[in-house]
Amino acid sequence: MKDGYLQFGNENWNEELRSQVSGPRTHSWRNSAPRDQHHWESYPQVRLPRGENQHVAVPLRTDQEAMKSLTEENLEDCLLNKVDLRRQWISQMVEEVQKVVHHLTTEVSHQDIRFQAIPYSDTYNENIKVLAPTQFLITVPVKGLAGYREARQQRWRYYTLRGARLPCPLRDPERLQQWLEVEQFAKSLWQWHEADVTIEGDIVPAKVLQVFRKLVENAIETCPLSGKVSMLTDSTVVRVAVETSSGQVEVELTPSVEIPTAWSKKAQWPSCLKRWPAPERVQCIKSFGFSLLACSNYHWQLSFLRAEQVLLEQLDEDGGCRRKCFQALRQMKEDVWCPGKRPVLTSHHLQTVLFWTCEKYPDPKDWRVFSKAFLRLVRKLHKCVSQHFLKHYFVRKGNLLQYASPAKLDAVAQKLASFLKDPRISLP
């Protein structure tokens, strides 16, 4: 696996999990935000039969004489049932996966104190990220590293993963990656100084993954999981298959170094003169720090999962439809534009598109009319996918699509272009 795998793999839509465990929807979309009658009143209402096996194509716009936007009622009729079904389905899988992960990581922690057990929660678990309906990311925090500080000076690395000497130094980390030295922590367990995870003072992700993989393999054999989990060996990361009542889910288990006391110097965010988010929100977001994920060979992957969650939590304080647009975008992505077990686009990509669009259009009036806001997001997504370039929201020189398949991106771009040419909601 190339360095930077999680640049396009780590989905982080934490709000999704909050809504999944909160139970059925208690109010309709049409009651959740202010309506603009000028844009809604003249579109003919379309009713869909309730059920799972629907197939319908509803135009988002009519001819020039008619309204060119989909009414909120039509959106609700077309997508509400699918969104609710998805929530119930994912919620059940999350619960089942969470039980398996709790057993696995508890056993791992018993074997090696450096890895923290993932607790079971019936409300919300911040360590579980849904990348796609059958693709989860589990961040496993490590223990025994505290008092992080940025490295004071650059030094060359001359070693292989087996510790042999190299004639030339290793390449520098990419935009979303960095080295990690054990001496960067004021306090550390003696186990983090051992040769099983370090080379010349560096804590090496590949070595951490090697230790962690063996622990997970042992845990699968010793835990009473009744054949519900098996190791997947076709990857350099630690990935397992979990059998749920709704089908098989691929779960990536990634050791994570949590750094809640600092903000990465590589994340020069926000840019000057930006109106979204508000300055006080920015300071709050930065106070949550960042994480470093072990998902490559030499370099640790920068991650801002907690910061992203803070951005999402109060997304529509002004009564806008940002969250609604995201839900519709995600539904269309999973059903029509980019379905499959390992899609080239995940919810994290859509979330990033949403953040960039919120920053470009900070005025509340830009988020009052669903159809306009939704199509704006689709256009932004199409542009990024067509160019094979989606800037990371915090590390703005990083490209989240850098390692994505060009052919798969082009296929998605073609579907998005067809949709924009003749916008329709087609539900399988």
C-alpha positions in Angstrom: 0.0 0.0 0.0 1.4 3.4 -1.0 2.0 6.1 1.6 -1.0 8.3 1.8 -3.6 5.6 1.5 -5.9 7.4 3.9 -5.7 10.6 1.9 -8.6 9.1 -0.1 -9.7 6.4 2.3 -10.7 7.9 5.6 -14.2 8.9 5.6 -15.2 11.0 8.3 -18.8 11.7 8.5 -19.3 11.5 12.2 -22.7 13.1 12.2 -23.9 10.1 10.3 -23.2 7.9 13.3 -24.9 10.3 15.6 -28.1 10.2 13.5 -27.9 6.4 13.1 -28.2 5.7 16.8 -30.8 8.4 17.4 -33.7 6.2 16.1 -36.2 6.9 13.4 -36.8 10.4 12.0 -39.2 12.3 14.2 -39.9 15.2 11.8 -39.9 15.7 8.0 -37.4 17.7 6.0 -40.0 20.2 5.1 -40.3 21.1 8.7 -36.6 21.3 9.5 -35.7 24.5 7.7 -37.4 27.7 6.5 -39.1 27.5 3.1 -38.9 30.0 0.2 -42.4 29.8 -1.4 -41.2 31.7 -4.5 -39.1 28.7 -5.4 -41.3 25.8 -4.1 -44.9 26.5 -4.9 -45.3 25.7 -8.6 -43.6 22.3 -9.1 -46.1 19.4 -9.5 -45.9 17.0 -6.6 -44.8 13.4 -7.2 -45.5 10.6 -4.8 -43.5 7.4 -4.7 -44.7 4.1 -3.3 -43.0 3.2 -0.1 -40.7 0.2 -0.4 -37.2 -0.9 -1.0 -37.4 -1.8 -4.6 -38.1 1.6 -6.1 -37.0 2.8 -9.5 -37.9 6.3 -10.4 -36.5 9.2 -12.3 -37.8 12.6 -11.2 -36.6 15.7 -13.1 -35.0 18.4 -11.0 -35.9 21.0 -13.5 -38.6 21.5 -16.2 -38.6 23.7 -19.3 -37.9 27.4 -19.3 -41.5 28.3 -18.7 -41.7 26.2 -15.6 -39.7 26.2 -12.3 -36.2 25.0 -12.7 -35.9 23.6 -9.2 -37.0 20.5 -7.4 -39.5 21.2 -4.7 -38.7 20.2 -1.1 -41.8 18.0 -1.1 -40.5 16.1 -4.1 -37.1 15.7 -2.6 -38.7 14.3 0.5 -40.8 11.9 -1.5 -37.9 10.7 -3.6 -35.1 10.4 -0.9 -36.6 10.4 2.6 -37.5 6.7 2.5 -34.1 5.8 1.1 -32.3 7.9 3.7 -34.3 6.4 6.6 -33.7 2.8 5.3 -30.0 3.6 5.0 -29.9 4.9 8.5 -31.6 1.8 10.0 -29.4 -0.5 7.9 -26.1 1.2 8.8 -27.1 1.6 12.5 -27.6 -2.1 12.8 -24.2 -2.9 11.1 -22.5 -0.3 13.3 -23.8 -2.0 16.4 -22.7 -5.4 15.3 -19.3 -4.2 14.2 -18.8 -2.3 17.4 -19.3 -5.4 19.5 -16.8 -7.3 17.5 -14.2 -4.5 17.6 -14.7 -4.1 21.3 -13.9 -7.8 21.9 -10.9 -7.7 19.5 -9.3 -4.6 20.9 -9.9 -5.6 24.5 -7.9 -8.7 23.8 -5.3 -6.8 22.0 -4.9 -4.4 24.9 -4.5 -7.3 27.3 -1.7 -8.6 25.2 0.0 -5.2 24.6 -0.6 -2.2 26.8 0.4 0.2 24.0 -2.9 -0.3 22.3 -6.2 1.0 23.8 -9.4 -1.0 23.8 -12.4 0.5 21.9 -15.3 0.8 24.4 -18.8 -0.2 23.4 -21.3 2.7 23.2 -25.0 2.6 22.5 -25.1 6.3 21.6 -22.0 7.4 19.7 -18.5 6.1 19.1 -16.0 8.6 17.7 -13.5 5.8 16.8 -15.9 4.3 14.1 -16.0 6.1 10.7 -18.3 4.9 8.0 -16.5 5.3 4.6 -19.2 3.5 2.7 -22.1 1.3 3.7 -19.8 -1.8 3.8 -16.5 -0.1 4.5 -15.6 1.1 8.0 -12.5 2.7 9.5 -11.7 2.1 13.1 -9.0 4.3 14.7 -7.4 2.5 17.7 -5.7 5.0 20.0 -2.3 4.1 21.3 -1.3 4.6 25.0 1.9 5.7 26.6 2.8 8.8 24.5 2.2 12.2 26.0 3.5 15.8 25.8 3.9 16.0 22.0 6.1 18.8 20.5 7.1 19.5 16.9 10.4 18.2 15.8 13.0 21.0 16.2 15.3 20.1 13.4 15.4 18.1 10.2 17.5 15.0 10.0 18.2 12.5 7.3 17.0 8.9 7.5 19.3 6.1 6.2 17.5 2.8 7.1 15.2 0.2 5.6 12.2 -1.2 7.4 14.5 -4.0 8.6 17.0 -1.6 10.0 19.7 -2.0 7.3 21.8 1.0 6.3 20.9 2.9 3.1 23.4 4.8 0.9 20.9 7.5 0.2 18.3 9.1 2.6 14.6 8.3 2.4 12.4 10.8 0.7 10.7 13.5 2.7 7.1 13.0 3.8 4.3 14.2 1.5 2.0 17.0 2.3 -0.3 15.0 4.6 2.4 13.0 6.3 5.3 13.3 8.7 8.0 11.5 10.6 7.4 10.7 14.3 10.3 10.5 16.8 9.9 9.0 20.2 11.8 12.0 21.6 9.0 14.3 20.5 7.1 13.1 23.5 7.9 14.4 27.0 6.6 11.2 28.5 6.6 7.7 26.9 6.3 4.1 28.0 9.5 2.2 27.8 7.8 -0.2 25.3 7.8 2.7 22.7 11.6 2.7 22.8 11.8 -1.0 21.8 13.2 -2.2 18.5 9.8 -3.8 17.6 8.4 -0.3 16.7 11.4 2.0 16.4 14.4 2.5 14.1 17.1 5.0 15.1 14.7 6.8 17.4 11.8 7.0 14.9 8.4 5.3 15.6 7.9 3.6 12.3 4.2 3.0 11.1 5.1 -0.2 9.3 6.6 -1.7 12.4 3.7 -0.6 14.6 1.3 -2.2 12.0 3.4 -5.4 12.0 3.1 -5.7 15.8 -0.6 -4.7 15.7 -1.5 -7.2 12.9 0.0 -10.1 14.9 -2.0 -9.0 18.0 -5.2 -8.8 16.0 -4.6 -12.3 14.5 -4.1 -13.7 17.9 -7.2 -11.9 19.2 -9.4 -13.4 16.4 -8.2 -16.9 17.5 -8.8 -16.4 21.2 -12.0 -14.2 21.3 -15.4 -16.0 21.3 -16.6 -14.3 18.1 -18.3 -17.5 16.6 -16.7 -17.1 13.2 -18.0 -13.5 12.8 -14.6 -12.0 11.9 -11.7 -13.1 9.7 -8.4 -11.5 8.7 -8.0 -10.1 5.2 -4.5 -10.5 3.9 -4.6 -8.6 0.6 -3.4 -5.3 2.1 -0.5 -3.8 4.0 -3.0 -2.2 6.4 -4.8 -4.2 9.1 -8.2 -5.1 7.6 -10.7 -7.7 8.8 -14.0 -8.9 7.4 -17.0 -8.8 9.8 -20.1 -10.8 9.2 -23.3 -8.9 10.2 -26.9 -9.7 9.8 -27.0 -7.4 6.8 -23.9 -8.8 5.1 -20.2 -8.6 5.2 -18.4 -5.4 6.2 -14.7 -4.6 5.6 -13.2 -3.0 8.6 -9.8 -1.3 8.6 -8.2 -1.1 12.1 -5.7 1.8 12.2 -3.4 2.6 15.2 -3.7 6.3 16.0 -1.5 8.7 18.0 -3.9 11.3 19.5 -2.4 14.8 19.9 -5.0 16.9 21.6 -2.6 19.6 22.8 -1.3 21.0 19.5 -2.3 22.0 16.0 -0.2 20.7 13.1 2.1 23.3 11.5 1.3 21.8 8.2 -2.3 22.8 8.6 -2.1 26.5 7.9 -5.9 27.0 8.3 -8.0 29.1 7.8 -6.9 31.4 5.1 -7.1 35.1 5.7 -10.4 37.0 5.3 -12.6 33.9 5.3 -16.1 34.3 6.7 -16.8 30.6 7.3 -16.3 29.3 9.9 -16.5 32.1 12.4 -13.3 33.0 14.2 -14.5 31.7 17.6 -15.4 28.4 15.9 -11.9 28.2 14.4 -10.3 28.5 17.8 -12.6 25.8 19.2 -11.8 23.5 16.3 -8.0 23.9 16.7 -8.3 23.2 20.4 -9.2 19.6 19.5 -5.8 19.0 18.0 -5.1 16.3 15.4 -4.0 12.7 15.1 -1.4 10.6 13.3 -2.5 7.4 11.7 -0.3 4.3 11.0 -1.3 3.4 7.5 1.9 3.5 5.4 5.5 2.5 5.7 7.7 5.3 7.1 5.4 8.3 7.5 2.4 8.9 9.7 -0.8 10.2 8.1 -2.2 13.5 9.4 -5.8 13.3 10.5 -8.3 15.9 11.7 -11.3 13.7 12.5 -12.3 15.5 15.7 -11.8 18.9 14.2 -14.1 17.9 11.3 -16.7 16.7 13.7 -16.8 20.1 15.4 -17.4 21.7 12.0 -20.2 19.4 11.3 -22.0 19.6 14.6 -23.5 23.1 14.2 -23.5 23.2 10.4 -27.0 24.6 10.1 -27.4 27.0 13.0 -28.7 29.6 10.6 -31.5 27.3 9.5 -29.8 26.4 6.2 -30.0 23.1 4.3 -26.3 22.1 4.2 -26.8 18.9 6.1 -29.8 18.0 3.9 -27.7 18.6 0.8 -25.0 16.3 2.1 -27.4 13.6 2.8 -28.9 13.8 -0.7 -25.4 14.0 -2.2 -24.3 10.9 -0.3 -27.5 9.0 -1.2 -27.0 9.7 -4.9 -23.3 8.8 -4.7 -23.9 5.5 -3.1 -27.0 4.5 -5.2 -26.1 5.9 -8.6 -22.8 7.7 -9.2 -20.3 5.6 -7.3 -21.7 2.4 -5.7 -19.8 -0.6 -4.6 -17.8 -2.1 -1.7 -14.7 0.0 -2.1 -15.8 3.1 -4.0 -13.3 5.5 -5.4 -15.3 8.3 -3.6 -16.2 8.0 0.1 -18.3 10.2 2.4 -15.1 12.0 3.4 -14.7 13.3 -0.1 -18.3 14.6 -0.1 -17.7 16.1 3.3 -14.6 18.0 2.0 -16.6 19.2 -1.0 -19.2 20.5 1.5 -16.6 22.3 3.6 -15.1 24.1 0.6 -18.5 25.1 -0.7 -19.6 26.4 2.7 -16.4 28.5 2.8 -17.0 29.9 -0.7 -20.7 30.6 0.0 -20.8 31.7 3.7 -24.0 33.8 3.4 -27.1 32.0 5.0 -29.2 33.0 1.9 -27.1 30.7 -0.2 -28.4 27.7 1.8 -32.1 28.4 1.9 -33.2 26.8 -1.4 -32.3 23.2 -1.5 -32.3 22.7 -5.3 -29.8 25.5 -5.9 -27.5 24.5 -3.0 -27.6 20.8 -4.0 -26.8 21.4 -7.6 -24.0 23.8 -6.5 -22.4 20.9 -4.5 -22.8 18.5 -7.5 -21.0 21.0 -9.7 -18.2 21.3 -7.2 -17.9 17.6 -6.9 -17.9 17.2 -10.7 -15.1 19.7 -11.1 -12.9 18.0 -8.5 -13.5 14.5 -9.9 -12.9 15.7 -13.5 -9.6 17.3 -12.5 -8.6 14.4 -10.3 -7.9 17.0 -7.6 -9.7 17.7 -4.3 -7.8 19.8 -1.8 -7.6 18.6 1.7 -9.6 21.1 3.8 -6.9 21.7 6.5 -3.7 20.9 4.7 -4.5 22.8 1.5 -1.7 21.6 -0.6 -2.7 18.0 -0.2 -4.8 16.2 -2.8 -7.3 13.7 -1.5 -7.6 12.1 -5.0 -3.9 11.7 -5.5 -3.9 7.9 -5.4 -7.4 7.3 -6.7 -7.8 5.3 -9.9 -8.0 7.8 -12.9 -10.3 5.5 -14.8 -12.7 5.2 -11.9 -12.7 8.9 -11.4 -13.4 9.5 -15.1 -16.4 7.1 -14.9 -17.8 9.0 -12.0 -17.2 12.3 -13.7 -19.2 11.1 -16.7 -22.2 10.2 -14.6 -22.0 13.5 -12.8 -21.8 15.3 -16.1 -24.9 13.5 -17.4 -26.8 14.3 -14.2 -25.9 18.0 -14.5 -27.0 18.1 -18.1 -30.3 16.5 -17.3 -30.7 16.5 -13.4 -32.7 13.5 -12.3 -32.9 11.6 -9.1 -32.8 7.9 -10.0 -33.3 5.5 -7.2 -32.5 1.8 -7.8 
